[in-house]
Amino acid sequence: MDGITWEEPFCGEGASCFRLGTDSRGNAYIAIAGQEDQYLTDSREALRSLILEIKAGKADHLL
């Protein structure tokens, strides 16, 4: 498996930090910082869609 390139963590106040990563095969990853060996994975396109939906406010009810 290709190595995962992790971005810097995204952290909320007093909350867990999440990390996003990608590999050279077009896969995307989401993990809790410090637990990168236990990740969710899908395509980069799926990650792109998720980010766009969140930015559009479709997850605001979770806040």
VEXDREN-2710 file (C-alpha; in Angstrom, 1 decimal):
% VEXDREN-2710
k/r/px/py/pz
1/MET/0.0/0.0/0.0
2/ASP/1.2/3.5/-0.8
3/GLY/2.0/5.7/2.2
4/ILE/-0.6/8.2/3.4
5/THR/0.3/11.8/3.5
6/TRP/-1.5/13.4/6.5
7/GLU/-2.4/17.0/6.7
8/GLU/-2.0/19.0/9.9
9/PRO/-4.8/18.2/12.4
10/PHE/-8.0/20.1/12.5
11/CYS/-8.9/20.8/16.1
12/GLY/-11.8/22.3/17.9
13/GLU/-11.7/23.7/21.4
14/GLY/-11.6/20.9/23.9
15/ALA/-12.4/18.4/21.2
16/SER/-10.6/15.6/19.4
17/CYS/-8.4/16.6/16.4
18/PHE/-9.1/15.1/13.1
19/ARG/-6.6/14.5/10.3
20/LEU/-7.2/14.2/6.6
21/GLY/-4.8/12.3/4.4
22/THR/-4.4/11.1/0.8
23/ASP/-2.2/8.6/-1.1
24/SER/-0.9/8.5/-4.6
25/ARG/-3.6/6.0/-5.7
26/GLY/-6.5/8.5/-5.3
27/ASN/-7.6/7.4/-1.9
28/ALA/-8.6/9.8/1.0
29/TYR/-8.4/9.1/4.7
30/ILE/-9.9/10.6/7.9
31/ALA/-8.5/9.7/11.3
32/ILE/-8.3/11.1/14.9
33/ALA/-4.9/12.6/15.5
34/GLY/-2.7/10.1/17.2
35/GLN/-4.8/7.2/15.9
36/GLU/-3.9/7.4/12.2
37/ASP/-3.6/3.6/12.1
38/GLN/-7.4/3.4/12.5
39/TYR/-8.9/5.4/9.7
40/LEU/-11.9/5.7/7.4
41/THR/-11.1/5.6/3.7
42/ASP/-12.8/6.4/0.5
43/SER/-12.0/8.1/-2.8
44/ARG/-10.7/11.6/-3.0
45/GLU/-13.9/12.5/-4.9
46/ALA/-15.9/11.2/-1.9
47/LEU/-13.8/13.4/0.4
48/ARG/-14.3/16.4/-1.9
49/SER/-18.1/15.9/-1.9
50/LEU/-18.1/15.6/1.9
51/ILE/-16.2/18.8/2.4
52/LEU/-18.4/20.7/-0.1
53/GLU/-21.6/19.4/1.6
54/ILE/-20.2/20.5/5.0
55/LYS/-19.2/23.9/3.7
56/ALA/-22.8/24.2/2.2
57/GLY/-24.2/23.9/5.7
58/LYS/-25.7/20.4/5.4
59/ALA/-24.1/19.3/8.7
60/ASP/-24.9/22.4/10.7
61/HIS/-27.5/20.5/12.7
62/LEU/-24.7/18.5/14.2
63/LEU/-23.1/21.6/15.8
END
